[in-house]
């Protein structure tokens, strides 16, 4: 956790392998697979409220929201780790983070999400983005990398490509770092979410 906090302090973003133990990550992946097979995923949209629209020219993933009070054992393990992270972020950076919202995400083969920020226009509640990847045996050439521009507010300069490898957590300041998901060449799964202020 210390290395992650130091990276957030230095860069505003961080990537940490091994955030949850391997067994819990495999179970979370299986939950994702089972829910998809049961038809619980919906096409992801852009915007919010009455402006929410499915725009497959912008993003072509599918999602299923996590439901507070209705979590599996493995979700509970992950959420407990995130709670420790929330407390640590608050202690280190005085962010006033008070809750987490998140969803499972599936990118079928060929799916993508064009460059965007994670804070909706005119809002300020989403402060830190977290992404936990659930993809075993991900190989170079499988696509689906997170392209993260490394200068806050800039989507034309330097960037990193982060492979969506199993049990890797990525976090960054939601309203400052432009990012996109490059087209996946095989099914790509994750839990994406946000620590929020009031």
Secondary structure, 3 states (H helix, E strand, C coil): CHHHHHHHHHHCEEEECCCCCHHHHHHHHHHHHHHHHCCCCEECCECCHHHCECCCCCECCEEEECCCCCCCHHHHHHHHHHHHHHHHHHHHHCCCCCEEEEEEEEECCCCCEEEECCCCCCCCCEEEEEEEECCCCCCCCCECCEEEECCCCCCCCCEEEECCCCCCEEEEECCCCCEEECCECCCEEEEEEEEECC
